[in-house]
Amino acid sequence: MFETIAIMRYVDEAFEGPPLQPETAAQRAEMDQWMSAVNDVYYDAMIHRLVLERLAPMIFERDPNEQNIKSALPDIEHQLDVLDSRFQVSPYLANENVTLADILLIPIIFTVAMTPEGDNFVSNRPDLARWQKGMAGRTSLIETMPPFSWDSPFE
């Protein structure tokens, strides 16, 4: 099996635990919209154009493309503003409970926050910061945290 969303849905349905997909069709559609946005829009600006460029010296043995980073920043600012607005009216992306959409987004936000540019990205958005703090405190996230520190690898 491959593709993150297919794997996430499979794990959610095949194993015991609280469901991470909403019960109603309308809520599932909203979750799907957020998952598409995360995959198609957020991931591109935040991971491809910022995080991977900052990690480029360690991964690709080349200097980061500062122009790519500079062009990503306004897009990221806008995307984070959209998320902050969402979290002003809802505790999670698509429901009153955590869904697969939140699980898909959280590693992106954590990683962006580790970049030099990310210092103020989350802290300047109180509702996004509240969501991130809540997600970071979840037992499932703590128990599945990769074996490295969330301290910035960019310093």
Buried (B, 14 or more C-beta within 10 A) or exposed (E): EEEBBEEBBEBBEEEEEEEBBBEEEEBBEBBBEBBEBBBEBBBBBBBEBBBBBBBBEEEEEEEBBEEBBEEBBEBBBEBBEBBBEBBEEBBBBBBEEBBBBBBBBBBBBBBBBBBEBBEEBBEEBEBBBBBBEBBBEBEEBEEEEEEEEEEBBBE
